[in-house]
Amino acid sequence: MTITFNEYRAFDAMGLAQSLRRRDVSRKEVLDAALSRLQAVNPQVNAVTYLHQPALDQAPGESQGAFAGVPYLIKDLHAPVAGMPLTHGSRLFAGDMHDFDSETVARLRRAGFVILGRTASPEFGMSASTEPALTGPTRNPWNLAHTAGGSSGGAGAAVASGILPAAHATDSGGSIRIPAACNGLVGLKPTRGLLATGPHRGEASHGLGHEHAVTRSVRDCAAILDATAGPDVGAPYFTAKPAESYLQALSRAPKRLRVAFTTKTFSGQPVDAECQVAVEGAVRLLQGMGHDVSEGSPVFDGAALGDACGTLLLTGLAANVAAREAQLGRGARADELEGVTRAAIELGRKVTGLQYASRFPVINREVRRIARFFENVDVLVTPTLATPPIALGRLSTQTMTMEQFHAAMMAFCPFTGAFNATGQPAISLPLHWSASGLPLGVQFVGRFGEDTLLLQLAAQLELAAPWFGRTAPL
């Protein structure tokens, strides 16, 4: 028996795992379906940058776990996988290997996922569009001229093009939610400290980084979180996972919620009309469910918060590159770093210890202002992006100056980064498509630690406005 692509794509990851447990399909058939689809579409979308032959040879084995036999891909950023290269999307790190799995990767393996390889990332995850010089641009399966988002653009394109039902993703400023929005997927950035960051890192990107997945269904999002959440040994801090599984909690609708929404940026700027329509549609759905909905958003100094977080990220980038240069025993060559990356590294190297330390009180002040807003609000609704997915080349790290690049980034994705600073859970849901057929995500932000409530609301919206059957035309 051979599973057809239409049969394969009809499953989310949980459905595929259930079919495998019932032996309706074999693990080899599932692997063959994934690889066949990859071979058919990856030359067009350029989502997968590396396939691990040992994993392909061993895949039909008898691993156990909730997702036993389900194919999976790991983003080429921050996540070591034993025996696989980890380039961070940069020519400077080409060929860099690790001999261990990160704790999150190890948990994904224990859940039964078959890790086939890597998905594309922009250089060091700096861009909201995945166009690294190392591997070339990743294209949106809904329209190949447009971005698949970033920095988990390869993951988003791989799932949206039907290579597999879910994929690993990371988020230090929106990098799960942005590609979820661009590709018509579910993308949850969990609460800070809910997932393990070790053993290679104590905290991810100075506490701004989060790790999880992009998926086609809310239940996959919840079940993968069940498999990966919880601290690892020696974690500097953690957020405890609830006693009830996230998946089990989806069987109940959330309580009546106090919901605020905005169709303007936090600085009061308008967004693209279609992004506004997406939020207005979500508001109508929420009102129809009986939730209390009113217009409003937190008031804070977004420029100061962005500058403070940016300073931490740039110094971290400079330190990461310096460590690689020490490992190589030489400085980075001109052709090993993209232009915006090189400018960012130079800025990071100029930050003094006093300047670095001074940013933490700024972050604390603005995060507290945002948190006070959520004392009277359960969920905030915003567009995920300020425009539909942009054309490739509009966020070029090779032709733009640092100032041009930053301005273009803020014009495209002004809604996501603040919640990396607060550490709150935030999810993008595919609730609208543009007139030209491009997906438009809507972002829902919950209070710190209330991932369960956010997932329950997501499941309620998925039931009211199903998106699973809507697939990219590629």
C-alpha positions as CSV (number, residue, x, y, z in Angstrom):
1,M,0.0,0.0,0.0
2,T,1.1,3.5,-0.8
3,I,-0.3,6.6,0.9
4,T,-1.2,9.3,-1.6
5,F,-0.3,12.9,-1.0
6,N,-4.0,13.9,-0.5
7,E,-4.3,11.1,2.1
8,Y,-1.1,12.2,3.8
9,R,-2.1,15.9,3.9
10,A,-5.5,15.1,5.3
11,F,-3.8,14.3,8.7
12,D,-2.4,16.7,11.3
13,A,0.5,15.2,13.3
14,M,-1.8,13.7,15.9
15,G,-4.0,12.2,13.2
16,L,-1.0,10.7,11.5
17,A,0.2,9.2,14.8
18,Q,-3.2,7.7,15.4
19,S,-3.2,6.2,12.0
20,L,0.2,4.7,12.5
21,R,-0.8,3.2,15.9
22,R,-3.8,1.6,14.3
23,R,-1.4,0.3,11.5
24,D,-3.6,1.8,8.8
25,V,-0.3,3.0,7.4
26,S,3.2,2.0,8.0
27,R,6.1,4.2,9.1
28,K,7.9,3.6,5.8
29,E,4.8,4.7,3.9
30,V,4.6,7.9,5.9
31,L,8.3,8.6,5.5
32,D,8.0,8.0,1.8
33,A,5.0,10.4,1.5
34,A,7.0,13.1,3.3
35,L,10.1,12.7,1.2
36,S,8.1,12.5,-2.0
37,R,6.4,15.7,-1.2
38,L,9.7,17.3,-0.2
39,Q,11.3,16.3,-3.5
40,A,8.3,17.7,-5.4
41,V,8.0,21.1,-3.8
42,N,11.3,22.0,-2.0
43,P,13.0,23.1,-5.3
44,Q,10.3,25.8,-5.5
45,V,9.9,26.8,-1.8
46,N,13.4,26.1,-0.6
47,A,12.2,25.4,2.9
48,V,14.4,22.4,3.8
49,T,18.2,23.0,3.8
50,Y,19.5,19.7,5.1
51,L,18.4,16.1,5.1
52,H,20.0,13.7,7.6
53,Q,20.6,10.3,5.8
54,P,21.0,8.3,9.0
55,A,17.6,9.4,10.2
56,L,16.1,8.4,6.8
57,D,17.7,5.0,7.1
58,Q,16.5,4.4,10.7
59,A,13.1,6.0,10.4
60,P,10.9,2.9,10.0
61,G,12.1,1.6,13.4
62,E,10.0,0.9,16.5
63,S,10.4,4.2,18.5
64,Q,7.6,4.9,21.0
65,G,5.8,8.0,22.1
66,A,2.7,10.0,21.3
67,F,4.0,10.9,17.8
68,A,5.9,7.7,17.0
69,G,6.8,7.6,13.3
70,V,5.7,11.2,12.5
71,P,8.3,13.1,10.5
72,Y,9.7,16.4,11.9
73,L,12.2,19.1,11.0
74,I,14.3,21.3,13.3
75,K,15.0,24.9,12.5
76,D,18.6,25.8,11.6
77,L,19.0,28.2,14.6
78,H,19.9,27.7,18.2
79,A,18.9,24.0,18.4
80,P,21.7,21.5,18.4
81,V,20.9,18.0,16.9
82,A,23.6,15.3,17.3
83,G,25.3,14.7,14.0
84,M,23.6,17.5,12.1
85,P,25.1,20.8,11.1
86,L,23.9,24.0,12.8
87,T,24.7,27.0,10.7
88,H,22.3,29.6,12.1
89,G,21.7,30.5,8.4
90,S,25.2,31.9,8.2
91,R,28.2,31.2,5.9
92,L,30.4,31.8,9.0
93,F,29.0,28.7,10.7
94,A,28.9,26.4,7.6
95,G,29.9,22.9,8.6
96,D,29.6,23.5,12.4
97,M,28.5,20.3,14.1
98,H,27.3,19.2,17.6
99,D,27.6,15.8,19.2
100,F,24.5,16.2,21.4
101,D,20.8,17.0,21.2
102,S,19.3,20.1,23.0
103,E,16.9,19.0,25.7
104,T,13.9,20.2,23.6
105,V,15.2,18.1,20.6
106,A,15.7,15.1,23.0
107,R,12.1,15.4,24.2
108,L,10.8,15.6,20.6
109,R,12.7,12.3,19.9
110,R,11.2,10.7,23.1
111,A,7.8,11.8,21.8
112,G,8.5,9.6,18.7
113,F,9.1,12.3,16.1
114,V,11.5,11.2,13.3
115,I,13.8,14.1,12.9
116,L,14.7,14.3,9.2
117,G,16.8,17.4,8.9
118,R,16.8,21.2,9.1
119,T,14.6,24.1,7.9
120,A,15.9,27.4,6.6
121,S,16.6,30.4,8.8
122,P,17.7,33.9,7.9
123,E,21.3,34.7,9.1
124,F,21.2,34.5,13.0
125,G,17.4,34.8,12.8
126,M,17.7,38.6,12.4
127,S,15.1,39.1,9.7
128,A,11.3,38.6,9.4
129,S,12.0,37.2,5.9
130,T,14.0,34.1,5.3
131,E,16.5,35.1,2.6
132,P,20.0,34.0,3.8
133,A,22.9,34.2,1.4
134,L,23.9,30.7,2.5
135,T,20.9,28.9,1.2
136,G,18.9,31.4,-0.8
137,P,15.3,32.7,-0.3
138,T,12.5,30.6,1.1
139,R,9.3,31.2,-0.8
140,N,5.7,31.4,0.4
141,P,3.7,28.4,-0.8
142,W,0.7,30.6,-1.2
143,N,2.5,32.9,-3.7
144,L,6.2,32.2,-4.5
145,A,7.0,35.8,-5.1
146,H,6.3,36.6,-1.4
147,T,8.1,35.9,1.9
148,A,7.3,32.9,4.0
149,G,8.2,35.1,7.0
150,G,11.0,34.7,9.5
151,S,12.9,33.7,11.2
152,S,11.2,30.3,11.2
153,G,10.3,30.8,7.5
154,G,11.6,27.4,6.4
155,A,9.5,25.7,9.0
156,G,6.4,27.7,8.0
157,A,6.9,27.0,4.3
158,A,7.6,23.3,4.9
159,V,4.3,22.8,6.8
160,A,2.2,25.0,4.5
161,S,3.5,23.2,1.4
162,G,2.5,19.9,2.8
163,I,5.9,18.3,3.5
164,L,4.9,17.6,7.1
165,P,2.1,18.6,9.4
166,A,4.2,20.5,12.0
167,A,7.8,21.7,12.5
168,H,10.1,23.1,15.1
169,A,10.4,26.9,15.4
170,T,11.9,29.6,17.6
171,D,10.9,33.2,18.5
172,S,13.0,36.0,19.8
173,G,10.9,38.9,18.4
174,G,8.1,37.2,16.5
175,S,9.8,34.4,14.7
176,I,7.1,31.7,15.3
177,R,4.1,34.0,14.9
178,I,5.3,35.9,11.8
179,P,5.8,32.8,9.6
180,A,2.6,31.3,11.0
181,A,0.8,34.4,9.8
182,C,2.5,34.4,6.4
183,N,1.8,30.7,5.8
184,G,-1.7,30.2,7.2
185,L,-0.6,28.2,10.3
186,V,-1.0,28.1,14.1
187,G,2.1,29.6,15.8
188,L,2.3,29.8,19.6
189,K,5.2,31.5,21.5
190,P,4.8,29.9,24.9
191,T,5.4,31.6,28.2
192,R,9.0,32.4,29.0
193,G,10.7,29.5,30.9
194,L,8.1,26.9,29.9
195,L,10.4,25.1,27.6
196,A,14.0,23.9,28.3
197,T,16.8,26.0,26.9
198,G,19.8,23.7,27.8
199,P,22.2,22.3,28.0
200,H,24.0,24.7,25.7
201,R,22.2,27.8,26.9
202,G,21.1,29.0,30.4
203,E,18.5,31.3,29.0
204,A,17.5,32.0,25.4
205,S,18.6,35.3,24.0
206,H,18.7,37.0,27.4
207,G,15.2,35.8,28.2
208,L,13.7,37.1,24.9
209,G,13.9,33.8,23.1
210,H,11.2,31.2,23.0
211,E,11.0,27.8,21.3
212,H,8.0,25.7,20.1
213,A,6.5,24.9,16.7
214,V,4.3,25.9,13.8
215,T,1.4,23.6,13.2
216,R,-1.8,23.2,11.1
217,S,-4.0,22.4,14.1
218,V,-4.4,23.7,17.6
219,R,-4.4,20.2,19.0
220,D,-1.0,19.6,17.5
221,C,0.2,22.8,19.1
222,A,-1.1,21.7,22.5
223,A,0.2,18.1,22.2
224,I,3.7,19.1,21.2
225,L,3.8,21.5,24.1
226,D,2.8,18.6,26.4
227,A,5.8,16.7,25.0
228,T,8.3,19.4,25.4
229,A,7.3,21.7,28.3
230,G,9.1,21.7,31.7
231,P,12.5,22.6,33.0
232,D,15.7,20.8,32.4
233,V,18.5,20.1,34.9
234,G,20.2,23.3,36.0
235,A,17.7,25.7,34.4
236,P,18.3,29.2,35.9
237,Y,14.6,29.7,36.1
238,F,11.5,28.0,34.7
239,T,7.7,28.3,34.4
240,A,6.0,25.2,35.8
241,K,3.7,23.3,33.4
242,P,0.2,22.8,34.7
243,A,-1.0,19.5,36.2
244,E,-3.5,19.0,33.4
245,S,-2.2,18.5,30.0
246,Y,-2.7,21.2,27.4
247,L,-4.3,18.7,25.1
248,Q,-6.8,17.6,27.7
249,A,-7.7,21.2,28.5
250,L,-8.9,21.7,24.9
251,S,-11.9,19.6,25.6
252,R,-13.4,22.6,27.6
253,A,-14.2,26.0,26.2
254,P,-12.6,28.9,28.1
255,K,-14.5,31.0,30.6
256,R,-16.2,34.2,29.5
257,L,-13.2,36.4,28.7
258,R,-12.5,40.1,28.9
259,V,-10.9,40.8,25.5
260,A,-9.3,44.0,24.3
261,F,-8.4,44.6,20.6
262,T,-6.6,47.1,18.6
263,T,-6.3,47.7,14.8
264,K,-3.5,50.2,15.2
265,T,0.1,49.8,16.2
266,F,1.1,50.4,19.8
267,S,2.4,53.8,18.7
268,G,-1.0,54.6,17.1
269,Q,-0.1,54.1,13.5
270,P,-2.7,52.5,11.1
271,V,-2.2,49.1,9.5
272,D,-3.0,47.8,6.1
273,A,-6.8,47.7,5.6
274,E,-6.9,43.9,5.1
275,C,-5.1,43.4,8.4
276,Q,-7.7,45.6,10.1
277,V,-10.4,43.5,8.5
278,A,-8.8,40.4,9.9
279,V,-9.0,41.7,13.4
280,E,-12.5,43.0,13.0
281,G,-13.6,39.5,11.8
282,A,-12.0,37.9,14.9
283,V,-13.8,40.4,17.1
284,R,-17.1,39.4,15.6
285,L,-16.3,35.7,16.3
286,L,-15.4,36.5,19.9
287,Q,-18.6,38.5,20.4
288,G,-20.6,35.6,19.0
289,M,-19.0,33.3,21.5
290,G,-20.2,35.5,24.4
291,H,-16.8,37.1,25.3
292,D,-16.7,40.7,26.5
293,V,-14.9,42.6,23.8
294,S,-13.8,46.3,23.8
295,E,-11.2,48.4,22.0
296,G,-7.9,49.1,23.9
297,S,-4.2,48.3,24.1
298,P,-1.4,48.8,26.5
299,V,0.4,52.2,26.7
300,F,4.1,51.9,26.8
301,D,7.3,53.4,25.3
302,G,7.8,51.0,22.4
303,A,10.8,52.8,21.0
304,A,12.6,52.6,24.4
305,L,11.7,48.9,24.8
306,G,12.8,48.0,21.3
307,D,16.1,49.8,21.7
308,A,16.7,48.1,25.1
309,C,15.9,44.6,23.7
310,G,17.8,45.3,20.5
311,T,20.9,46.2,22.5
312,L,20.8,42.8,24.3
313,L,20.3,40.9,21.1
314,L,23.1,42.7,19.3
315,T,25.6,42.1,22.1
316,G,24.6,38.5,22.2
317,L,25.1,38.3,18.4
318,A,28.5,39.9,18.7
319,A,29.5,37.4,21.4
320,N,28.3,34.5,19.4
321,V,30.3,35.6,16.4
322,A,33.4,36.2,18.5
323,A,33.1,32.7,19.9
324,R,33.0,31.3,16.4
325,E,36.0,33.3,15.3
326,A,37.9,32.0,18.3
327,Q,36.9,28.4,17.4
328,L,38.1,29.0,13.8
329,G,41.3,30.8,14.9
330,R,40.6,33.7,12.6
331,G,38.3,36.6,12.0
332,A,35.2,36.4,9.9
333,R,35.9,37.0,6.2
334,A,34.0,39.7,4.3
335,D,32.1,37.1,2.3
336,E,31.0,35.1,5.4
337,L,28.6,37.7,6.8
338,E,25.7,39.6,5.2
339,G,25.8,43.4,5.2
340,V,23.2,44.1,7.9
341,T,24.6,41.4,10.0
342,R,28.1,42.9,9.9
343,A,26.7,46.3,10.8
344,A,24.7,44.7,13.7
345,I,27.8,43.0,15.0
346,E,29.8,46.2,15.0
347,L,27.1,47.9,17.0
348,G,27.0,45.0,19.4
349,R,30.8,45.2,19.9
350,K,30.6,48.9,20.8
351,V,28.1,48.4,23.7
352,T,29.9,49.0,27.0
353,G,29.1,47.1,30.2
354,L,27.4,50.2,31.6
355,Q,25.3,50.6,28.5
356,Y,24.3,47.0,28.6
357,A,23.4,47.0,32.3
358,S,21.3,50.2,31.8
359,R,18.9,48.5,29.4
360,F,17.5,46.2,32.0
361,P,15.7,48.9,34.1
362,V,14.2,50.2,30.8
363,I,12.9,46.7,30.0
364,N,11.5,46.3,33.5
365,R,9.8,49.7,33.4
366,E,8.0,49.0,30.1
367,V,7.2,45.4,30.8
368,R,5.5,46.5,34.1
369,R,3.4,49.0,32.2
370,I,2.3,46.3,29.7
371,A,1.5,43.9,32.6
372,R,-0.7,46.4,34.3
373,F,-2.9,46.5,31.2
374,F,-3.5,42.8,31.7
375,E,-4.8,43.2,35.2
376,N,-8.2,44.0,33.7
377,V,-7.9,42.1,30.4
378,D,-7.6,38.4,29.8
379,V,-6.6,38.5,26.2
380,L,-5.4,41.2,23.8
381,V,-6.1,40.8,20.1
382,T,-3.9,42.5,17.4
383,P,-3.0,41.9,13.8
384,T,0.1,39.6,13.7
385,L,1.5,41.8,11.0
386,A,0.9,45.3,9.8
387,T,0.7,44.2,6.1
388,P,0.1,41.1,4.2
389,P,3.2,39.0,3.5
390,I,5.6,41.2,1.7
391,A,7.4,40.5,-1.6
392,L,10.8,38.8,-1.4
393,G,13.6,41.3,-1.4
394,R,11.8,43.9,0.7
395,L,13.8,42.9,3.7
396,S,17.2,42.4,2.2
397,T,20.1,42.0,4.6
398,Q,22.5,42.3,1.7
399,T,21.5,45.6,0.0
400,M,19.9,47.6,2.8
401,T,21.6,49.8,5.4
402,M,21.0,48.9,9.1
403,E,18.7,52.0,9.4
404,Q,16.7,51.0,6.2
405,F,16.4,47.4,7.4
406,H,15.1,48.4,10.9
407,A,12.5,50.8,9.4
408,A,11.3,48.1,7.0
409,M,11.1,45.5,9.9
410,M,9.0,47.9,12.1
411,A,6.7,48.6,9.2
412,F,6.0,44.9,8.6
413,C,5.9,43.4,12.1
414,P,5.4,46.0,14.9
415,F,3.1,43.8,17.1
416,T,5.2,40.8,18.1
417,G,8.4,41.9,19.8
418,A,6.9,43.5,23.0
419,F,5.7,40.1,24.2
420,N,9.1,38.6,23.9
421,A,10.1,41.2,26.4
422,T,7.2,40.5,28.7
423,G,7.5,36.7,28.3
424,Q,3.7,36.3,27.8
425,P,2.2,33.6,25.7
426,A,1.1,34.8,22.3
427,I,-0.4,32.9,19.4
428,S,-1.1,33.7,15.7
429,L,-4.1,32.1,14.2
430,P,-5.0,31.9,10.4
431,L,-8.4,33.6,10.5
432,H,-8.3,35.6,7.3
433,W,-6.9,35.7,3.8
434,S,-6.3,38.7,1.6
435,A,-8.2,39.4,-1.6
436,S,-5.1,38.2,-3.5
437,G,-5.2,34.9,-1.5
438,L,-2.4,35.5,1.0
439,P,-2.9,34.4,4.6
440,L,-3.3,37.0,7.3
441,G,-2.8,36.0,10.9
442,V,-4.4,37.5,14.0
443,Q,-2.4,37.6,17.3
444,F,-3.9,36.7,20.6
445,V,-1.9,37.5,23.8
446,G,-2.6,36.1,27.2
447,R,-1.3,36.8,30.7
448,F,2.0,35.3,31.8
449,G,1.7,31.6,32.4
450,E,-1.9,31.3,31.0
451,D,-0.9,29.2,27.9
452,T,-3.8,26.8,28.7
453,L,-6.4,29.6,28.4
454,L,-4.9,30.9,25.2
455,L,-5.0,27.4,23.7
456,Q,-8.6,26.9,24.8
457,L,-9.5,30.1,23.0
458,A,-7.6,29.1,19.9
459,A,-9.5,25.8,19.8
460,Q,-12.8,27.6,20.2
461,L,-11.9,29.9,17.3
462,E,-10.7,26.9,15.2
463,L,-14.1,25.3,15.7
464,A,-16.0,28.5,14.8
465,A,-13.9,29.3,11.7
466,P,-12.1,26.1,10.6
467,W,-8.9,26.6,8.5
468,F,-7.4,23.1,8.3
469,G,-9.0,22.4,4.9
470,R,-7.7,25.6,3.4
471,T,-4.3,24.7,1.8
472,A,-1.7,26.5,-0.3
473,P,-2.2,26.1,-4.0
474,L,1.4,25.0,-4.6
